[in-house]
Amino acid sequence: MIDKVVSYFDPVAGTRRMQARAHMAIAGSYVGADRSRRSFRNWFTSGKSADEDLLPDLATLRENSRDLIRNAPLAGGAINTVVTNVVGTGLAMRPAIDGEALGMSEEQVQAWQRSVTREYLLWAENPLECDSTATQNFYDLQDLAFRSALINGDAFGVLPSNQVAHCLYATKVQVIEGDRVLTPPDLAGKGNVFGGIELDDFGAMAAVHVCDQHPGSVRIGKKPSFTRIAARGSQTGRRNVVHLFKRLRPDQHRGEPYLAAVIEPLKQLDRYTEAEIMAAVISGMFTVFIEHEADQDQPAPIYGDEKEKPAPELALSSGAIIDLAKGEKVNTANPGRPNAQFDPFVMAILRQIGVNLELPFEVLIKHYTASYSAARAAMLDAWKFFRVRRAWLAANFCQPIYETWLAEAVAIGRISAPGFFADAGLRRAWCQAVWLGDGPSSLDPLKEASAIEKRVDIGVTTLEEEVAAYDGGDWETKHKQRVKEQRMRREGGLLDAAPTAPSPDFPPDPD
């Protein structure tokens, strides 16, 4: 109605109102997409695909991330905190086969799982058996692969079959840094190779192209060569490559470093900290300057000239009295350090960094001076993130490697698993396992123990689950050890003898 009234009295103004409404209809209704606003004029965004956004910058992101790990304590501390809580002493494998699907009784399931666990430990705890470099056991390889994926964005585990003398198994694990997986020059520009990963028609990883040397290494006279490694064997379907990365967008084929979004604030904070340290050191030196009136007849000395020697320095000492020349006076330098605002400013920046890294402020800087409730809330929030990452590591690195090892163990006859290679469903039932790691630290052990006891009593959890969450241990092993210890303590006279039941011929006196 207003537009009609305006158009009746002023057709020109009415036309302008109609044009403005048409522009608004075309532009949309979101303020966040209105590029005519002053705050958006210097905001440059990208509408490219996941690979086109990431791959051109990936090499620089890795270099910056590694430099921060080496030289910035906060960045290195964040990575170490995540690795320590997610991997810790290593994720332990516990078989959890589907006995019902396999037609096995509970006793048969328990016996098979104990046998497989012993056999697996022969491979996992011996570097000669599991590591292609014969350097680390499988728990150390978990740490290496997970740390490399956080720092560089992704890591690759190649599973060569290499039978070494005096070793039971040929399956080995070779962790390869993400920098070495590159697109060969002769394949550049082809539509099915992205960042060294060759895709099949459905977008799955068909092969990886691995350079024989790190792109940053210098080998005089040696031209880099590439090896194509198929993701799976063409005839057996055996897994040859494990790619550990966090996919954040569909059609993303390489991972971004864990610190990617906070590289700049971490670097600036490191520079600011270094500047404040230097200022505090200079302030602690208590530098004194001697001011004097210049003689108009004498030119100012040029200390860069070898013929002119600077005046001797005057050293300060306890209780010293220094007689200055006429026209000279003392002036001290006061940089005003330490800076009282340094700590509040750094803490504010660290809170923002912690939000992106999913690490609460208290966990990021190991600062537990608040109340018990606040510290516990921070730890619980952090452990949500740690558990998610632990499950991700187990599903994408540990479990595929375990299944490859188990297939070899069955093939060479060290483990009996009927139907393992004949039926995919049975094979899946044989391969099921859970991966247990170190439990969270306890802020108040007495309260934690009381809570565990209450949960077990009311039936919301079991002793097996609580032991696994506490330290990743096996409840049955602990139970057997406790029975043994109690029997030995009783036999040694440290505990009272077990009460005997009353004889049925002589019932106890009711009084």
C-alpha positions, 0 to 999 in steps of 0.5 A: 500500500505504501509503495502504491501511495509513493508511486502515485505522488512520486513515480520516480521514487516509487520506481526506486523502491521497486528496484530496491525490493527486486535487488533484495529478493535476488541477494537473499535474506542472509546478512552473512552473505551480504558482500556490500557490507563494510565488514565483508569488503576485505573478506576473501573466501573460497568455493573450491572443492576439498582437495582444491582448498587443501592440496595447494597449501598442504606442504606449507601447512606441514612445514609450519606445523613441524616448526611450531612443534620443534620451537613453540612449547605450547604447540609441542605441549598440545600434541604431546597431551593428545598423544599421551592421553589417546595412545599412552602406553599403547592400545591393547587388543582384546578379541571379542568374537561372535561365538553365537554366529560361529556356533561356539560355546562360552567356554570355547570362545574364552579358550580361543580368545586367550589363545589368540591373545597370546599369539598376537603378543608374540607379534605385537611386542617384538619389533623384529616381528611387526616393524619393517625397520625392526625398531619399534613394537606395535604400541610404539608404531601406534604412537608414531603413526598417530603423532605423524597424523596430527602433525602432518595431517595424515600418515600411511601404514604400508604392510609388506610381507617380508619373512625375516629369519627367526621370525614367526610372521611375515606381516610387517608395518612400515609407517610412511610420512605423508610428504612422501606420498606425491603425484608423480610428474607423469600423472599430474593433471589426471582426474583420478590421482589426488595428492599421490592417491589414485582413486577407483571409479567409486572414489575409493583408494585404489593405490598410493604413489610413494616417493623413494625419498623425502621431498625435502632431502637432498641426494646429489645425482639421484633422481626421485622415483615413485613406487605404486602400491595397490591398496589391496592385492588383486587376487587375495584382497589382502590389505597393503596400505592403511591411510590414517587421516581425519576426513572433514569434507566429502571427497577429501583425500588428504588430511590437514594438520591438527594445528592448521587453524591455529598456526598463526596465533601460536606463532604470534604468541611464541614471538610475543613470549620471546619478546617479553622474555628478552625485555625482562632479561634486559630489565634485570640487567639494570643498565645505567647510562651516563649523560654528559654535555657535549663539548662544542669544540670537540666533534662527537667520537665515531666508535666505528673508527679504529683510531677512536677508542670508546670511553671505558665502562663504569661498573656498578658494585655494592656500596660503590661511590662513583665521582662523575665529571662535570656535566655528567649525570646518571640515567637508568633504563626502566623497560617496565618488565615483567609486564603485569598484563602478559599473563592475562593476555596469554591466557585469553589467547590460549582459551581461544586456541583450546576451543579449536583444539578441543582441549579445555584451557586447564588441560591445554596448559596443565593448570588445575588450580581451580576447584575440584568440580571445575578441574573434573569438568575440564578432564571429562570434557577433554576425555570425550575428545580423547575417546573419539580420537582413540576410537578413530585410531583403533578403527583406521589403523589398529583393527585393519592391521590386526585383521591382516596379521590374523589372516596370516596366522590362520593361513600358516596354521598357528590359529584355527578359525574354520571358514575364515577364508570361505565366508566373509561373514564368518571372517568378520565374526572371527576378526571382531576385537576391542582396543583398550587404552590407559584410563583417565587420571584421577583427581580424587581417587577415593571419590572415583573408587566410591563411584565405581563401587556404586555403579557396579552395585546398582548394575549400570556397569560391570567389573570388566568394563570398569577395569578396562576403563581404569587402565585397559587391563583384563578383569579375568587376569586380575581376578585370577591374580587376586584369588592367588594373592588371597590364598597365599596371604591366608596360608601365610597367616596374614589373613584369618582362616576362612570360616567353616560352615556348621555341621548339619548334625549339630545345628548352631545354638539359636541363642 
